[in-house]
Amino acid sequence: MSRVAVGMSGGVDSATTALLLKEAGHEVVGVTLKTWTGEDNRCCEMSEARAMSIRMGISHYVRGAATEFKGCVARPFIDEYLSGRTPNPCVECNRYVKWAALLNAADELGAEYVATGHYARVDLLANGRYAIRQGASARKDQSYVLYKLTQEQLARTLLPLGGYEKDEVRAIAARAGLSAAQKPDSQEICFVTEGSYADYIERETGEELPPGNFVDETGNVLGRHKGVAHYTVGQRKGLGLALGTPAYVTRIDAEKNEVVIGGEPSLYRPSIVCVDLHFMSVDGLSLGEELRAFVKIRYNHKGEAATLKMNGDGTLTAVFDSPVRAPTPGQSAVFYDEDGYIIGGGKIK
């Protein structure tokens, strides 16, 4: 069996991943990535990862990735919000930080593969390409945040939890006496440990977000907002507007420092344009070529049938069978085939 470097976060998913691989006969080493500087509550998670590694009888290593994390994830996160877009930091982290650092650690430790606790599957297709497939658990599927992984990364990736439900994973961990068995799932972005995203941006930049105008879709001023980073398309709560009818953020214009407000019908779009494309199960689409797909426009979106078409400027247009609600600039659109494999994805423009 192979030597596998498992990304250990201190949670139940990564611990159970290591346990399953060890029980299958692999030689497992745990690797925790330290993506922050100084001390904070994530240091406790690192200690938990070490303690569980010791309990399972596997070696545990810590590798620093703070510089890469700041450059590839945290700084772009700030820039996107200040530009009026809503980023997917986990997508960028997985490709440019987590997998890159784990594979480097694997090479140092003589491991052939890396593994994580994501609820997704990876397969070698008949066309010779590797592709992520949706996890067996529709409720926990995490394939969406893995769409940017490269063929080289996928060829050395194991995802043991892809066929499990979360309750099954907790039960496996409990039977093994792992302390993380009942640990709650993490819900927030890992590096925003206090306050809101806007609070984090102000702390990191040292500058207060400039207030501006709420305007309707014809440009009439409706009130004042607290800074564009406080808002995202589709947002209703926390606007502080009393208009007599339900009001939603329909668009953010960072150049004018305006947040556009409209009714719910204004949130629906028949199509989207995507940039920063990455293909997985296929090596790309030709100019003018059309392909049918199911498209998820956010992590918890169930997906909508669409036709994909490449444009002459290198962008891709997805035309939906039924209009989708609140596609958000900066978010990822991930394209799936009928068997749940990722065709590719891109950033909504």
C-alpha positions as CSV (number, residue, x, y, z in Angstrom):
1,M,0.0,0.0,0.0
2,S,1.0,3.6,-0.5
3,R,2.3,6.3,1.9
4,V,-0.2,9.1,2.2
5,A,0.1,12.6,3.6
6,V,-3.2,13.5,5.2
7,G,-4.1,17.2,5.7
8,M,-5.1,17.3,9.4
9,S,-7.2,20.2,10.6
10,G,-8.1,19.0,14.0
11,G,-11.7,18.2,12.9
12,V,-13.6,15.0,12.6
13,D,-13.4,14.7,8.8
14,S,-9.6,14.9,8.5
15,A,-9.2,12.6,11.5
16,T,-11.5,10.0,10.0
17,T,-9.8,10.3,6.7
18,A,-6.5,9.3,8.3
19,L,-8.2,6.5,10.2
20,L,-9.8,5.0,7.1
21,L,-6.6,5.1,5.1
22,K,-4.6,3.5,7.9
23,E,-7.2,0.7,8.3
24,A,-7.0,0.1,4.6
25,G,-3.3,-0.6,5.0
26,H,-1.7,2.7,3.9
27,E,1.2,4.2,5.7
28,V,-0.3,7.5,6.9
29,V,1.4,10.7,8.0
30,G,-0.5,13.7,9.3
31,V,0.3,17.2,8.0
32,T,-1.1,20.4,9.5
33,L,-0.7,23.6,7.5
34,K,-0.1,26.8,9.6
35,T,-1.6,29.5,7.5
36,W,-1.4,32.2,10.1
37,T,1.3,34.1,12.0
38,G,1.3,34.5,15.8
39,E,-1.1,32.7,18.2
40,D,-4.8,32.5,18.0
41,N,-7.6,29.9,18.5
42,R,-6.4,27.9,15.5
43,C,-3.3,26.9,17.4
44,C,-5.7,24.8,19.6
45,E,-6.9,23.0,16.4
46,M,-3.3,22.3,15.5
47,S,-2.7,20.8,19.0
48,E,-5.9,18.7,18.5
49,A,-4.6,17.4,15.2
50,R,-1.4,16.4,16.8
51,A,-3.2,14.7,19.7
52,M,-5.4,12.7,17.3
53,S,-2.4,11.7,15.2
54,I,-0.7,10.3,18.3
55,R,-3.8,8.4,19.3
56,M,-3.9,6.8,15.9
57,G,-0.3,6.0,16.0
58,I,0.8,8.1,13.0
59,S,3.5,10.7,12.7
60,H,2.4,14.4,12.6
61,Y,4.1,17.3,11.0
62,V,3.4,21.0,10.8
63,R,4.3,23.0,7.7
64,G,4.2,26.8,7.4
65,A,2.1,28.3,4.6
66,A,1.3,31.8,6.0
67,T,3.0,33.7,3.2
68,E,1.3,31.7,0.5
69,F,-2.0,32.1,2.3
70,K,-1.8,35.8,2.6
71,G,-0.8,36.3,-1.0
72,C,-3.2,33.8,-2.7
73,V,-6.2,34.0,-0.4
74,A,-6.4,36.7,2.2
75,R,-5.2,39.7,0.1
76,P,-7.4,38.8,-2.9
77,F,-10.3,38.3,-0.5
78,I,-9.9,41.9,0.6
79,D,-9.4,43.2,-2.9
80,E,-12.5,41.4,-4.2
81,Y,-14.8,42.8,-1.5
82,L,-13.4,46.3,-2.0
83,S,-14.2,46.0,-5.7
84,G,-17.8,45.1,-5.1
85,R,-17.4,41.4,-5.7
86,T,-18.0,38.4,-3.4
87,P,-15.1,36.0,-3.4
88,N,-14.7,32.2,-2.8
89,P,-11.6,32.1,-0.7
90,C,-11.8,28.3,-0.2
91,V,-11.6,27.7,-3.9
92,E,-8.3,29.6,-4.2
93,C,-6.9,28.2,-1.0
94,N,-7.5,24.6,-2.1
95,R,-5.5,24.9,-5.3
96,Y,-2.8,27.4,-4.5
97,V,-2.2,26.8,-0.8
98,K,-3.6,23.6,0.6
99,W,-2.8,21.2,-2.3
100,A,0.4,22.9,-3.2
101,A,1.7,22.8,0.4
102,L,0.5,19.2,1.0
103,L,2.1,17.9,-2.2
104,N,5.4,19.7,-1.2
105,A,5.2,18.0,2.2
106,A,4.4,14.7,0.6
107,D,7.5,14.9,-1.5
108,E,9.6,15.7,1.5
109,L,8.1,12.8,3.5
110,G,8.3,10.3,0.7
111,A,4.5,10.1,0.3
112,E,2.9,9.2,-3.1
113,Y,-0.5,10.7,-2.4
114,V,-2.2,13.4,-0.4
115,A,-5.7,13.1,1.2
116,T,-8.2,15.5,2.7
117,G,-11.5,15.1,4.5
118,H,-13.6,16.7,1.7
119,Y,-16.9,15.0,0.8
120,A,-16.2,14.5,-2.9
121,R,-14.8,11.8,-5.1
122,V,-11.9,11.7,-7.6
123,D,-11.8,9.3,-10.6
124,L,-9.7,8.7,-13.7
125,L,-12.0,9.0,-16.7
126,A,-12.0,7.0,-19.9
127,N,-10.5,10.0,-21.7
128,G,-7.4,9.8,-19.5
129,R,-8.3,12.9,-17.4
130,Y,-8.9,13.0,-13.7
131,A,-12.1,14.6,-12.5
132,I,-13.8,15.4,-9.2
133,R,-17.2,13.9,-8.8
134,Q,-19.9,15.0,-6.4
135,G,-20.0,13.2,-3.1
136,A,-22.5,10.5,-2.4
137,S,-24.1,12.8,0.3
138,A,-26.0,15.6,-1.5
139,R,-26.2,17.4,1.8
140,K,-22.5,17.5,2.4
141,D,-21.1,17.5,-1.1
142,Q,-18.0,19.7,-1.3
143,S,-17.0,19.2,-4.9
144,Y,-17.8,22.9,-5.7
145,V,-14.7,24.2,-3.8
146,L,-12.4,21.7,-5.6
147,Y,-13.0,22.7,-9.2
148,K,-9.7,24.5,-9.7
149,L,-7.5,21.5,-8.8
150,T,-5.1,20.6,-11.6
151,Q,-4.6,17.3,-13.3
152,E,-1.3,16.9,-11.6
153,Q,-2.8,17.5,-8.2
154,L,-5.8,15.2,-8.8
155,A,-3.5,12.4,-10.0
156,R,-2.0,12.3,-6.4
157,T,-5.3,12.9,-4.5
158,L,-7.3,10.5,-2.4
159,L,-10.7,11.5,-1.0
160,P,-11.9,8.7,1.3
161,L,-15.0,10.4,2.6
162,G,-16.7,10.8,-0.8
163,G,-19.0,7.8,-0.3
164,Y,-20.0,8.6,3.3
165,E,-22.7,10.6,5.1
166,K,-21.6,12.9,7.9
167,D,-23.3,10.8,10.5
168,E,-21.4,7.8,9.4
169,V,-18.1,9.6,9.6
170,R,-18.9,10.7,13.2
171,A,-19.8,7.2,14.1
172,I,-16.5,5.8,12.7
173,A,-14.6,8.5,14.7
174,A,-16.6,7.7,17.9
175,R,-15.9,4.0,17.7
176,A,-12.2,4.8,17.4
177,G,-12.4,7.0,20.5
178,L,-11.3,10.1,18.6
179,S,-12.1,13.3,20.5
180,A,-13.3,15.1,17.4
181,A,-16.2,12.8,16.9
182,Q,-18.8,15.3,18.2
183,K,-16.9,18.5,17.3
184,P,-19.2,21.0,15.6
185,D,-18.6,21.7,11.9
186,S,-16.8,24.9,11.1
187,Q,-19.2,27.3,9.5
188,E,-17.3,30.5,8.8
189,I,-14.2,31.4,6.7
190,C,-11.2,30.2,8.8
191,F,-9.3,33.4,8.8
192,V,-12.1,35.7,9.8
193,T,-12.1,34.7,13.5
194,E,-13.7,37.9,14.9
195,G,-16.5,40.1,13.7
196,S,-17.8,40.5,10.1
197,Y,-16.0,40.3,6.9
198,A,-16.1,44.1,6.7
199,D,-14.6,44.3,10.2
200,Y,-11.7,42.0,9.1
201,I,-11.1,44.2,6.0
202,E,-10.9,47.4,8.1
203,R,-8.5,45.7,10.5
204,E,-6.2,44.4,7.8
205,T,-6.2,47.6,5.7
206,G,-6.2,50.0,8.7
207,E,-8.8,52.1,6.9
208,E,-12.5,52.6,7.5
209,L,-14.8,51.7,4.6
210,P,-16.2,54.8,3.0
211,P,-19.9,55.2,3.2
212,G,-21.9,55.9,0.0
213,N,-25.4,55.9,-1.5
214,F,-28.0,53.3,-1.8
215,V,-29.7,53.9,-5.2
216,D,-32.6,52.4,-7.0
217,E,-32.2,50.9,-10.5
218,T,-32.8,54.3,-12.1
219,G,-30.2,56.1,-9.9
220,N,-32.5,57.7,-7.3
221,V,-30.8,58.0,-3.9
222,L,-32.6,55.9,-1.3
223,G,-30.3,56.3,1.7
224,R,-26.7,55.8,2.9
225,H,-24.7,52.6,3.1
226,K,-21.8,51.7,5.4
227,G,-19.3,50.7,2.6
228,V,-19.6,48.3,-0.3
229,A,-17.8,45.5,1.5
230,H,-20.8,45.1,3.9
231,Y,-23.0,43.9,1.1
232,T,-23.5,41.2,-1.5
233,V,-25.9,40.6,-4.3
234,G,-29.2,39.1,-3.1
235,Q,-28.8,40.5,0.4
236,R,-32.0,41.7,2.2
237,K,-31.2,41.9,5.9
238,G,-29.1,44.6,7.4
239,L,-29.7,47.3,4.8
240,G,-31.4,49.7,7.2
241,L,-33.9,50.9,4.5
242,A,-37.6,51.4,5.1
243,L,-39.1,51.4,1.7
244,G,-42.4,49.7,2.4
245,T,-41.7,46.8,0.1
246,P,-39.0,44.0,0.3
247,A,-35.7,45.4,-1.0
248,Y,-32.6,43.5,-2.1
249,V,-29.1,44.3,-3.3
250,T,-29.2,43.8,-7.0
251,R,-25.8,45.2,-8.0
252,I,-22.7,46.9,-6.4
253,D,-20.9,49.6,-8.3
254,A,-17.6,50.1,-6.4
255,E,-16.4,52.8,-8.8
256,K,-19.3,55.0,-7.9
257,N,-19.4,53.6,-4.3
258,E,-23.1,52.8,-4.8
259,V,-25.2,49.8,-3.8
260,V,-28.2,49.3,-6.1
261,I,-31.5,48.3,-4.6
262,G,-34.4,46.6,-6.3
263,G,-37.2,44.1,-5.9
264,E,-36.8,40.3,-5.9
265,P,-37.7,40.0,-9.6
266,S,-34.6,42.1,-10.4
267,L,-32.4,39.3,-8.9
268,Y,-33.2,36.8,-11.6
269,R,-30.9,36.4,-14.6
270,P,-31.3,34.2,-17.7
271,S,-27.5,33.9,-18.2
272,I,-24.1,34.6,-16.8
273,V,-20.6,35.3,-18.2
274,C,-17.7,33.6,-16.6
275,V,-14.0,34.5,-16.6
276,D,-10.8,32.9,-15.1
277,L,-11.9,29.5,-16.6
278,H,-10.6,26.2,-15.5
279,F,-11.6,22.9,-17.1
280,M,-11.3,19.4,-15.5
281,S,-13.1,16.5,-17.1
282,V,-12.4,18.0,-20.6
283,D,-9.4,20.0,-21.7
284,G,-11.6,23.0,-22.8
285,L,-14.2,24.1,-25.2
286,S,-13.6,25.4,-28.7
287,L,-14.8,28.8,-29.9
288,G,-18.6,28.6,-30.5
289,E,-18.8,25.1,-29.2
290,E,-21.8,24.4,-27.0
291,L,-22.1,21.9,-24.1
292,R,-25.0,21.0,-21.9
293,A,-24.3,21.1,-18.1
294,F,-25.7,21.6,-14.7
295,V,-24.4,24.8,-13.2
296,K,-24.0,25.7,-9.6
297,I,-23.7,29.4,-9.0
298,R,-22.9,29.2,-5.3
299,Y,-21.9,26.6,-2.8
300,N,-25.4,25.7,-1.6
301,H,-27.1,26.1,-5.0
302,K,-28.7,22.9,-6.2
303,G,-27.7,23.6,-9.8
304,E,-29.6,24.6,-12.9
305,A,-29.5,23.1,-16.4
306,A,-27.7,25.3,-18.9
307,T,-26.0,25.5,-22.2
308,L,-22.3,26.5,-22.1
309,K,-20.7,28.4,-25.0
310,M,-17.2,29.8,-25.4
311,N,-16.9,33.4,-26.5
312,G,-14.2,35.0,-28.7
313,D,-12.8,37.0,-25.8
314,G,-12.0,33.8,-23.8
315,T,-15.0,34.1,-21.6
316,L,-17.8,31.6,-21.3
317,T,-21.6,32.2,-21.3
318,A,-24.0,29.9,-19.5
319,V,-27.6,30.3,-20.7
320,F,-30.0,28.7,-18.2
321,D,-33.1,26.7,-18.9
322,S,-34.8,28.7,-16.1
323,P,-33.5,32.1,-14.8
324,V,-31.3,31.8,-11.7
325,R,-31.6,33.9,-8.6
326,A,-28.9,36.3,-7.6
327,P,-25.8,35.2,-9.5
328,T,-23.1,37.2,-7.8
329,P,-20.0,38.7,-9.3
330,G,-16.9,37.1,-7.8
331,Q,-18.6,33.8,-6.9
332,S,-17.7,30.6,-8.7
333,A,-19.9,28.9,-11.3
334,V,-19.1,25.2,-11.4
335,F,-20.2,23.1,-14.4
336,Y,-21.2,19.4,-13.9
337,D,-22.1,16.7,-16.3
338,E,-25.1,14.3,-15.8
339,D,-23.0,11.9,-13.8
340,G,-21.9,14.5,-11.3
341,Y,-18.4,15.0,-12.6
342,I,-17.0,18.5,-12.8
343,I,-16.6,19.7,-16.4
344,G,-15.0,22.9,-15.2
345,G,-15.8,26.3,-13.7
346,G,-15.1,30.0,-13.7
347,K,-15.7,33.2,-11.8
348,I,-19.0,35.0,-12.4
349,K,-18.3,38.4,-14.1
